[in-house]
Amino acid sequence: MEDDYDEYRRWDGDVDVEADDNDDILENPQETLTQCLEKFSSADYIMEPGIFSQLKRYFQVGGTPEHVIELLSKNYIGVAQMANMVAEWLILGGVAVGEVQSFVENHLKDMVLKTFDPKKADTIFSEEGETPAWLTEMIEHKIWRSLIYRLAEEYPDCLMLNFTIKLISDAGYQGEITSISTASQQIEVYSRILKNFITESIKTSSENRQNTIQECAKMVCHSQHTYVFTLVALQVLAKETNGGVNMKRFSQEITRCAQERNDVTPITMALNGAAPYDQPCAALSSMLSRNALNPADINVLHKHYSSADSPPVSLLRIPQFLELLVQALFKPGMKLNPEYKPKYIYLYAYSASVYEVTSGKKRKVINKDDLKSTIQAVDKVHSICNMNKSSTELIAEVATIYHCIRYPAVAVGLICWVESTVTEPSFFKLCTEHTPTHLALLDEVVTCHPQLHNIILKLFVSLFESKQDELEILVHLEMKKMLLDRMVNLLCCGCVVPVIKYIEQCWHRGDTDISLIRYFVTEALEAVSPPYSVEFVDLFLPIVENEEITGTMRCDGENDPVSEFIGLFLQCPAKWWKRLTGRILLLNSSG
């Protein structure tokens, strides 16, 4: 009879008891019987996935079917069935199906987070012997994948969770795995995630690329082995003709993030080819490790880079080192020894203007054509910045600064100087001009250097959101309008989407005076003209259509800029799409 029962009850999920387990059962039948009866007496045990294996053990030691049927039926409560019934009642009562499903899923998710036991989870594989079917089905749903991610963060040593992370990666969802520590322990999973991040950084627009890089950097900097593996991979990719520059920038951002947590200077120097140059390598390592410049080390670098056989310029182009040079030369209050100042300027200008044409491992040409003029421009602006002039006194130097701004090295230094100056608590209180000369200089930087747009926008946003408690309300309002004028200038110079996105955030947050948003819309409508991109329309049109913002700006005759802008899309959509499509075709043909 037992043989017939076993043959009949061998369902999916049931597993054979190993020979060792059979020996234990035969040696301790009474103990096995007691254990089985204890489990059968628990609430809703008939719903447990291990019910069949326990029934087999129970019958092997002589258990009676009548007894087990009585226990299982007596202790059946039907919690799952009651939950389904309540859900059906809610749906009949008018609650949306999706809302009920979300409620149940979130409750189950919270319960799992509270009661999860990693040791019990690891026994799943020892009992099942293979990947459970329910686990494969579970990872197909995003809400349960997010649950696995959270559990994996809390229990990095759980084998079941590590295996599930690999299953998720194999299923193609590695893009969702960002900062999970367990992913870094499996090279196959980690490689897929890294590949996904690199692909996203290439595809993503420039304004969103920084966020992608920062997310990746958090994952890469989880441990030393993930950091080294990633930098070596990026170094290989940086040598490629197509996209190599992007990979170099990617690795620099990751290094910056890692440096904020730990000193990774030895790894950085080992990977950038500095090993053959003992003295420059030692000087750079010393300054990078301490995150401070040293005149003696600067002297060593100047000696080598002013010689006929100078080291590669790439050794100087470490972002951390360049930032230290910029702060030393342009940040107010930084005092340089007059004897060493020319050497600081020389190294900064050298890193920014000299380039090499290479063939394999040998450098063919070192081009220094722009070195002298760059040194002169940096020196002039450095001298002006160190005079600590007010906005009014600075007007006399505007022509000189405008002439030098075309050099990227000067533009970056000027931004550092302006930011340090205008963020002083009393700057706007003491300023008597509507537009401080310092910020007017940034308008010229915006015109000459599109690659610096995001940095300048970040400064404008910081000033726009600053408290400025010392200013009167009306004065503060005028200051914000002046900053909005600067943002409109940014928009006109090509920084369109980031500026509009920020204004949209201000509108949705509700923490910005509506008159300021209305002012921006007025100025922007005067500056823009068709054809418009789809992304611009999607962001800007809802703001313009809002009655609270533009209601007072509209006229009955629809001759105002607001009505004309809205009417362009509501009344003549076909015409607009035709013009837009023509613009896209024109750009494609010219590209």
C-alpha positions in Angstrom: 0.0 0.0 0.0 2.8 2.4 0.8 4.4 1.7 -2.6 1.2 2.5 -4.3 0.8 5.7 -2.2 4.4 6.8 -3.1 3.8 6.2 -6.8 0.6 8.2 -6.7 1.9 11.1 -4.6 5.1 11.8 -6.5 4.0 15.3 -7.6 6.1 18.3 -8.8 8.0 19.8 -5.9 8.2 16.4 -4.1 11.8 15.0 -3.7 13.1 11.7 -2.9 14.5 11.3 0.6 18.2 10.4 0.4 19.6 7.2 1.7 21.1 8.9 4.8 17.7 10.3 5.6 16.2 6.9 5.3 18.8 5.5 7.8 17.9 8.3 10.3 14.2 7.5 9.9 14.8 3.8 10.5 17.0 4.5 13.5 14.7 7.0 15.2 11.1 6.3 13.9 9.4 7.6 17.1 11.3 10.9 16.9 10.5 11.2 13.1 6.8 10.5 13.9 6.8 13.2 16.6 8.4 15.8 14.3 5.9 15.1 11.5 2.9 15.3 13.8 4.2 18.6 15.3 4.4 20.0 11.8 1.0 18.7 10.8 -0.5 20.4 13.8 0.6 23.8 12.8 -1.8 26.2 11.1 -2.3 25.8 7.4 0.5 23.3 7.1 -1.3 21.7 4.1 -0.4 24.8 2.2 3.4 24.5 2.8 5.6 23.5 -0.2 7.3 20.7 1.9 4.0 18.9 2.7 4.7 15.9 0.4 8.1 15.1 1.7 6.8 15.2 5.2 3.9 12.9 4.4 6.4 10.4 2.9 8.5 10.5 6.1 5.4 10.1 8.2 4.1 7.0 6.3 7.6 5.4 6.2 7.6 5.3 10.1 4.1 3.8 10.2 1.9 6.8 10.4 -1.8 6.3 9.8 -3.6 8.2 7.0 -6.7 8.8 9.3 -4.6 10.7 11.9 -2.8 12.9 9.4 -6.0 13.7 7.6 -7.6 14.7 10.8 -4.7 17.0 11.9 -4.4 18.7 8.5 -8.1 19.4 8.2 -8.5 20.4 11.8 -5.7 23.0 11.6 -6.6 24.3 8.1 -7.5 28.0 8.5 -7.3 29.1 4.9 -5.5 32.4 5.3 -4.6 32.6 1.6 -8.2 31.8 0.6 -9.6 34.4 3.0 -7.2 37.0 1.6 -8.4 36.1 -1.9 -12.0 36.5 -0.8 -11.4 39.9 0.8 -9.7 41.0 -2.4 -12.7 39.9 -4.4 -15.0 41.9 -2.0 -12.9 45.0 -2.5 -13.1 44.7 -6.2 -16.9 44.2 -6.0 -17.0 47.3 -3.8 -15.6 49.4 -6.6 -11.9 49.4 -5.8 -9.7 49.1 -8.9 -8.1 45.7 -9.6 -4.6 47.2 -9.9 -5.0 49.0 -6.6 -6.1 45.8 -4.8 -3.2 43.8 -6.3 -0.7 46.5 -5.3 -2.1 46.5 -1.7 -1.7 42.7 -1.4 1.7 42.7 -3.0 3.1 45.5 -0.8 1.7 43.8 2.3 3.4 40.5 1.4 6.6 42.4 0.6 6.6 44.0 4.1 5.9 40.7 5.8 8.8 39.0 4.0 11.1 41.8 4.9 10.1 41.4 8.6 10.3 37.7 8.8 13.0 36.7 6.3 15.5 34.1 7.6 18.5 33.6 5.4 19.3 30.2 7.0 15.9 28.9 6.2 16.1 30.4 2.7 19.4 28.4 2.1 17.6 25.2 2.9 15.4 25.6 -0.1 18.1 24.2 -2.3 19.0 21.3 0.0 15.4 20.3 0.1 14.4 20.9 -3.5 17.6 19.8 -5.1 17.1 22.1 -8.1 15.9 25.6 -8.8 12.2 25.8 -7.6 9.7 26.6 -10.3 8.1 29.3 -8.1 11.5 31.2 -7.9 11.8 31.3 -11.7 8.2 32.7 -11.9 8.8 35.1 -9.1 11.7 37.0 -10.8 9.5 37.7 -13.8 7.7 40.4 -11.7 9.4 43.7 -10.9 8.0 44.0 -7.4 9.5 40.7 -6.4 12.8 41.5 -8.0 12.9 44.7 -6.0 12.3 42.6 -2.9 15.2 40.4 -3.8 17.4 43.5 -4.2 16.6 44.8 -0.8 17.1 41.4 0.9 20.4 41.0 -0.9 21.6 44.2 0.6 20.7 43.2 4.1 21.9 39.6 3.8 24.9 39.5 1.4 26.0 36.1 2.6 22.7 34.3 1.8 23.4 31.7 -0.9 19.8 31.6 -2.0 19.8 35.4 -2.6 23.1 35.3 -4.4 21.8 32.6 -6.7 18.6 34.5 -7.3 20.6 37.6 -8.3 22.4 35.5 -10.9 19.0 34.2 -12.2 17.8 37.8 -12.5 20.9 38.8 -14.4 20.6 35.7 -16.7 17.0 36.7 -17.4 18.2 40.1 -18.7 17.3 42.4 -15.8 20.8 43.4 -14.9 20.0 47.0 -15.7 18.0 47.1 -12.5 20.9 45.9 -10.4 22.9 49.0 -9.4 24.5 49.0 -5.9 24.0 45.5 -4.7 27.0 44.2 -2.9 26.3 40.6 -3.8 26.6 41.4 -7.5 30.2 42.4 -7.0 30.9 38.9 -5.7 30.0 37.2 -9.0 32.1 38.3 -11.9 29.6 37.2 -14.5 26.8 39.3 -13.0 29.1 42.2 -12.3 30.4 42.3 -15.9 26.9 42.4 -17.3 25.9 45.2 -15.0 29.0 47.2 -15.9 28.4 46.6 -19.6 24.9 47.9 -19.2 26.1 51.1 -17.4 28.7 51.8 -20.1 26.1 51.3 -22.8 23.7 53.6 -21.0 26.3 56.3 -20.5 27.0 56.3 -24.3 23.3 56.4 -25.3 22.2 58.9 -22.6 22.1 62.6 -23.3 24.8 64.8 -21.9 22.6 66.3 -19.2 21.6 62.8 -17.8 25.0 61.2 -18.3 26.4 62.5 -15.1 23.7 60.8 -13.0 24.3 57.5 -14.8 28.1 57.8 -14.1 27.5 58.6 -10.4 25.2 55.6 -10.0 27.8 53.3 -11.6 30.6 54.8 -9.5 28.7 53.9 -6.3 28.6 50.3 -7.5 32.2 50.2 -8.8 33.6 51.6 -5.5 32.0 48.9 -3.5 35.4 47.1 -3.0 38.9 47.2 -4.3 38.6 44.3 -6.6 35.5 45.8 -8.4 37.3 49.1 -8.7 40.5 47.7 -10.2 38.6 45.4 -12.5 36.5 48.3 -13.8 39.4 50.7 -14.3 41.4 48.1 -16.2 38.4 47.3 -18.4 37.8 51.1 -19.1 41.5 51.6 -19.8 41.4 49.0 -22.5 38.2 50.5 -23.9 39.7 54.0 -23.8 42.3 53.0 -26.5 39.5 52.4 -29.0 39.1 55.0 -31.7 35.3 55.2 -31.4 34.2 56.2 -27.9 37.6 56.0 -26.3 37.4 59.6 -25.0 34.0 58.8 -23.3 35.5 55.8 -21.6 38.4 57.9 -20.4 36.0 60.4 -18.9 34.0 57.6 -17.4 37.0 56.2 -15.6 38.0 59.7 -14.3 34.5 60.2 -12.8 34.8 56.8 -11.1 38.2 57.7 -9.7 36.8 60.9 -8.3 34.1 59.1 -6.5 36.6 56.5 -5.2 39.0 59.2 -4.0 36.2 60.7 -1.8 36.0 57.4 0.1 39.6 56.1 0.2 43.0 56.9 -1.1 43.2 55.2 -4.5 46.3 57.1 -5.6 48.6 54.0 -6.0 46.0 52.3 -8.2 45.5 55.5 -10.3 49.2 55.9 -10.8 49.8 52.3 -11.6 47.1 52.4 -14.3 48.0 55.7 -16.0 51.5 54.7 -17.1 53.4 56.7 -14.6 55.7 53.8 -13.5 58.6 54.5 -15.9 58.8 58.1 -14.6 60.0 57.7 -11.1 60.4 61.3 -9.9 57.2 62.8 -11.5 55.3 59.7 -10.3 56.5 60.2 -6.7 55.8 63.9 -6.8 52.2 63.4 -8.1 51.5 60.5 -5.7 52.6 62.6 -2.7 50.3 65.5 -3.6 47.3 63.3 -4.6 47.5 61.2 -1.4 47.5 64.4 0.8 45.1 66.2 -1.6 47.3 69.3 -1.3 49.9 70.9 -3.5 53.5 71.0 -2.3 56.1 73.6 -3.7 58.9 71.0 -3.7 56.8 68.5 -5.7 55.7 71.2 -8.0 59.3 72.1 -8.6 60.1 68.5 -9.5 57.2 68.4 -12.0 58.2 71.7 -13.5 61.8 70.5 -14.0 60.7 67.4 -15.9 58.0 69.1 -18.0 60.2 71.9 -19.0 63.0 69.6 -20.2 63.4 68.4 -23.8 62.5 64.8 -22.9 59.3 65.6 -20.9 57.0 62.9 -19.6 53.6 62.3 -21.2 51.1 65.1 -20.7 48.5 62.6 -19.7 50.2 62.2 -16.3 49.2 65.8 -15.5 45.7 65.4 -16.6 44.4 63.8 -13.4 41.2 65.6 -12.5 42.1 65.8 -8.8 45.5 67.4 -9.6 44.0 69.9 -12.0 41.4 70.9 -9.5 44.1 71.6 -6.9 45.9 73.8 -9.4 42.7 75.7 -10.3 42.0 76.4 -6.6 45.6 77.4 -5.9 45.6 79.9 -8.9 42.0 81.3 -8.8 40.3 80.7 -5.5 40.3 83.9 -3.4 42.5 83.8 -0.3 45.0 81.3 -1.7 48.5 82.6 -1.3 51.2 81.4 -3.6 54.9 81.9 -3.1 55.9 84.4 -5.9 58.9 82.2 -6.6 56.8 79.2 -7.4 53.8 80.9 -9.0 55.2 80.8 -12.6 55.7 77.0 -12.1 52.1 76.5 -11.0 50.9 78.5 -14.0 53.3 76.6 -16.4 52.0 73.2 -15.3 48.4 74.2 -15.5 48.8 75.7 -19.0 50.9 72.8 -20.1 48.2 70.3 -19.1 45.6 72.3 -20.9 47.3 73.3 -24.2 50.0 70.7 -25.0 49.0 67.6 -26.9 50.9 64.7 -28.4 50.6 62.7 -31.6 51.4 59.1 -30.7 52.2 56.0 -32.7 52.0 52.9 -30.5 54.1 53.4 -27.4 56.3 56.1 -28.9 55.4 59.8 -29.1 55.9 61.2 -32.5 55.3 64.9 -31.9 54.8 67.2 -28.9 52.8 70.2 -30.0 53.5 73.3 -27.8 52.2 76.0 -30.2 49.5 77.2 -27.7 51.6 76.9 -24.6 53.0 80.4 -24.5 49.8 82.2 -25.2 47.9 80.0 -22.6 50.5 80.8 -20.0 50.1 84.6 -20.7 46.3 84.4 -20.5 46.3 82.4 -17.2 48.8 84.8 -15.7 46.8 87.9 -16.6 43.5 86.6 -15.3 45.2 85.1 -12.2 46.6 88.6 -11.4 43.2 90.2 -11.8 41.5 87.6 -9.7 44.0 88.1 -6.9 43.4 91.9 -6.7 40.1 91.3 -4.9 38.3 94.1 -6.8 34.7 94.9 -6.4 32.2 94.6 -9.3 32.5 98.3 -10.1 36.3 98.2 -10.1 36.3 95.0 -12.2 34.7 96.8 -15.2 38.1 98.3 -16.2 39.5 94.7 -16.6 36.5 93.3 -18.5 38.2 93.7 -21.9 41.3 91.8 -20.8 39.2 89.0 -19.3 37.0 88.7 -22.4 40.1 88.4 -24.5 41.5 85.6 -22.3 38.2 83.7 -21.7 38.5 82.0 -25.1 41.2 79.7 -23.4 39.4 76.8 -21.7 41.9 76.8 -18.9 41.1 80.5 -18.1 37.3 79.8 -18.3 37.5 77.0 -15.8 39.6 79.1 -13.4 37.2 82.1 -13.8 34.2 79.9 -12.9 36.1 78.9 -9.7 36.9 82.5 -8.9 33.3 83.7 -9.5 31.7 80.9 -7.6 34.0 81.5 -4.5 33.2 85.3 -4.7 29.5 85.4 -5.3 28.7 82.6 -2.7 30.1 84.8 0.1 27.1 85.6 2.4 27.5 89.3 2.1 28.2 89.6 -1.6 24.7 90.5 -2.8 24.1 92.7 0.2 27.1 94.9 -0.7 26.6 94.7 -4.5 25.0 97.9 -5.9 24.6 96.7 -9.5 21.6 94.9 -10.9 23.8 92.4 -12.6 27.2 91.9 -10.9 30.1 92.0 -13.2 31.2 88.6 -12.0 28.1 87.0 -13.3 28.2 89.0 -16.5 31.6 87.4 -17.2 30.0 84.0 -16.9 27.7 85.0 -19.8 30.8 85.2 -22.0 32.0 81.8 -20.8 28.6 80.4 -21.7 29.0 81.8 -25.2 32.5 80.5 -25.7 32.4 77.1 -24.0 29.3 74.9 -24.3 31.0 72.1 -22.4 30.9 74.3 -19.3 27.2 74.9 -19.4 26.1 72.4 -16.8 28.7 73.6 -14.3 27.5 77.2 -14.7 23.8 76.2 -14.5 24.6 74.4 -11.2 26.1 77.6 -9.8 23.0 79.6 -10.9 20.7 77.1 -9.3 22.7 77.2 -6.1 22.4 81.0 -6.0 18.7 80.9 -6.9 17.9 78.6 -4.1 20.2 80.3 -1.5 18.4 81.9 1.5 20.0 85.4 1.4 18.4 86.3 4.7 20.2 89.7 4.8 18.4 90.9 1.7 15.0 92.6 1.7 12.2 90.6 0.1 11.9 92.9 -3.0 15.7 93.0 -3.4 15.9 89.2 -3.2 13.2 88.9 -5.8 15.1 91.1 -8.2 18.2 89.1 -7.6 16.3 85.9 -8.6 15.0 87.6 -11.7 18.6 88.5 -12.6 19.6 84.9 -12.2 16.7 83.9 -14.4 18.0 86.2 -17.1 21.3 84.3 -16.9 19.4 81.1 -17.3 17.6 82.4 -20.4 21.0 83.3 -21.8 22.1 79.7 -21.1 19.0 78.5 -22.9 19.8 80.7 -25.9 23.3 79.3 -26.1 22.1 75.7 -26.4 21.6 74.6 -22.8 17.9 74.2 -23.4 16.6 71.0 -21.8 18.5 71.3 -18.5 17.2 74.9 -17.9 13.6 74.0 -18.8 13.8 70.9 -16.6 14.9 73.0 -13.6 12.1 75.6 -14.1 9.6 72.7 -14.4 10.9 71.3 -11.1 10.5 74.7 -9.4 6.9 74.8 -10.7 6.0 71.3 -9.5 7.7 71.7 -6.1 5.6 74.8 -5.4 8.4 76.5 -3.5 9.1 79.2 -6.1 7.1 82.5 -6.3 4.8 82.1 -9.3 5.7 85.6 -10.5 9.3 84.3 -11.1 8.1 81.4 -13.2 5.9 83.9 -15.1 8.9 86.1 -15.6 11.0 83.3 -17.0 8.2 82.2 -19.4 8.0 85.8 -20.7 11.7 86.1 -21.3 12.0 82.7 -22.8 9.1 83.2 -25.3 10.8 86.4 -26.5 14.0 84.4 -27.0 12.9 81.2 -28.7 11.4 80.6 -32.1 10.3 77.6 -34.1 11.1 74.9 -35.1 11.0 73.3 -31.6 12.2 69.9 -30.6 9.7 67.4 -29.2 11.5 67.3 -25.8 11.4 71.1 -25.5 7.6 71.2 -26.3 6.9 68.3 -23.8 8.6 70.3 -21.0 7.7 73.9 -21.8 4.2 73.7 -23.2 2.5 72.5 -19.9 4.2 75.5 -18.1 2.9 78.0 -20.8 -0.6 76.5 -20.8 -1.0 76.8 -17.0 -3.6 79.4 -16.2 -2.0 80.4 -12.9 1.3 81.2 -14.7 0.3 82.8 -17.9 -3.4 83.6 -17.4 -2.7 87.4 -17.0 -0.4 87.4 -20.0 -3.0 86.5 -22.5 -5.1 88.9 -24.6 -8.5 88.4 -26.2 -7.1 88.9 -29.7 -4.6 86.1 -29.3 -1.8 88.4 -30.4 0.3 87.9 -27.3 3.3 85.5 -27.3 1.6 83.0 -25.0 -1.4 82.5 -27.2 0.7 82.4 -30.3 3.0 79.7 -28.8 0.0 77.6 -27.6 -1.8 78.1 -30.9 1.1 76.8 -32.9 0.4 73.3 -31.5 -3.3 73.4 -30.9 -4.5 75.0 -34.2 -1.8 73.9 -36.6 -0.3 70.6 -35.4 0.3 69.3 -38.9 2.1 72.4 -39.9 4.3 72.2 -36.8 5.1 68.6 -37.3 6.0 69.3 -41.0 8.4 72.0 -39.9 9.8 69.9 -37.1 10.4 66.9 -39.5 12.0 69.1 -42.0 14.4 70.4 -39.4 15.3 66.8 -38.3 16.0 65.9 -42.0 18.1 68.9 -42.4 20.2 68.1 -39.3 20.6 64.5 -40.5 21.7 65.5 -44.0 24.2 68.1 -42.7 25.5 65.6 -40.1 
